[in-house]
Amino acid sequence: MNVSDIAVVILAVLVALGLVLSVRVVKQYHLGVLLRLGRVLGPWRPGLHLIVPVVNAPHRVSLRVVMMPIHSPGIIMRDNVSVDMSVVMMYFLARPRQRSR
């Protein structure tokens, strides 16, 4: 093999690696946000998306709702009336994930 053949093989491997790194999937319960050099370009809906691997940084935001029951002890008021409350806390998992790999 001469030098030009080796260069073509290396270039083909780099192009294949770039194509593999440029495919991103946003799942049904996520919303994607695309950042290009730190600037927000816009939201992504669920599905298959292509990016520029070095320049773009996709982040995923979970849209799931989490319900957490809070158990409270019985409370006795000043007039000797016992009160018991049932509380359910709902919150969204809306923290962005780090760059997906």
C-alpha positions as CSV (number, residue, x, y, z in Angstrom):
1,M,0.0,0.0,0.0
2,N,1.3,3.4,-0.8
3,V,0.6,6.6,1.1
4,S,-2.5,7.7,-0.9
5,D,-4.3,4.4,-0.2
6,I,-3.6,4.8,3.6
7,A,-4.9,8.4,3.4
8,V,-8.1,7.3,1.7
9,V,-8.7,4.6,4.3
10,I,-8.2,7.0,7.2
11,L,-10.4,9.6,5.5
12,A,-13.2,7.0,5.0
13,V,-13.0,5.9,8.7
14,L,-13.2,9.5,9.8
15,V,-16.2,10.2,7.6
16,A,-18.0,7.0,8.9
17,L,-17.2,8.1,12.5
18,G,-18.6,11.6,11.8
19,L,-21.8,10.1,10.5
20,V,-22.2,7.9,13.5
21,L,-21.6,10.8,15.9
22,S,-24.1,13.1,14.0
23,V,-27.2,11.0,14.6
24,R,-29.3,11.7,17.7
25,V,-32.6,10.3,18.8
26,V,-35.0,12.2,21.0
27,K,-37.3,9.8,22.8
28,Q,-41.1,10.2,23.2
29,Y,-41.0,11.5,26.8
30,H,-38.2,14.0,26.1
31,L,-37.8,17.3,24.4
32,G,-34.5,18.3,22.9
33,V,-32.8,21.7,22.9
34,L,-30.1,22.3,20.3
35,L,-27.2,24.5,21.2
36,R,-24.8,25.7,18.5
37,L,-21.6,27.2,20.1
38,G,-23.6,28.0,23.3
39,R,-26.5,29.7,21.5
40,V,-30.0,28.2,21.5
41,L,-31.2,27.3,18.1
42,G,-34.6,25.8,19.0
43,P,-36.5,22.9,20.4
44,W,-36.5,19.3,19.0
45,R,-39.6,17.2,18.9
46,P,-39.2,13.4,19.4
47,G,-37.6,11.6,16.5
48,L,-34.3,11.2,14.6
49,H,-32.1,14.3,14.2
50,L,-28.8,15.0,12.6
51,I,-26.2,17.4,14.1
52,V,-22.7,18.7,13.4
53,P,-20.7,16.7,16.0
54,V,-18.2,19.4,17.1
55,V,-20.3,22.5,16.7
56,N,-23.7,21.4,18.0
57,A,-24.5,20.3,21.6
58,P,-28.0,18.7,22.0
59,H,-29.5,18.6,25.5
60,R,-32.5,16.5,26.5
61,V,-35.2,17.7,28.9
62,S,-37.5,15.1,30.5
63,L,-41.2,15.9,30.3
64,R,-42.3,13.2,32.8
65,V,-44.4,14.2,35.8
66,V,-43.4,12.6,39.2
67,M,-45.9,12.2,42.0
68,M,-44.6,11.7,45.5
69,P,-46.9,11.2,48.5
70,I,-46.0,13.0,51.6
71,H,-47.1,11.3,54.9
72,S,-47.8,13.7,57.6
73,P,-48.2,12.9,61.3
74,G,-51.5,13.6,63.1
75,I,-51.6,17.1,64.4
76,I,-53.6,18.1,67.5
77,M,-54.9,21.7,67.4
78,R,-55.3,24.0,70.4
79,D,-58.9,23.0,70.9
80,N,-58.0,19.2,71.0
81,V,-59.2,18.6,67.5
82,S,-56.9,16.1,65.6
83,V,-56.2,17.0,62.0
84,D,-54.7,14.6,59.5
85,M,-53.7,15.9,56.0
86,S,-52.9,13.9,52.9
87,V,-50.5,15.6,50.5
88,V,-49.3,14.6,47.1
89,M,-46.5,16.6,45.5
90,M,-46.2,16.8,41.8
91,Y,-43.1,18.1,40.0
92,F,-41.6,18.0,36.6
93,L,-38.2,16.5,35.8
94,A,-37.1,19.6,33.9
95,R,-33.4,19.5,34.4
96,P,-31.3,19.4,31.2
97,R,-29.1,16.4,30.8
98,Q,-25.5,16.6,29.8
99,R,-24.4,16.1,26.2
100,S,-25.6,12.7,25.0
101,R,-23.1,10.3,23.6
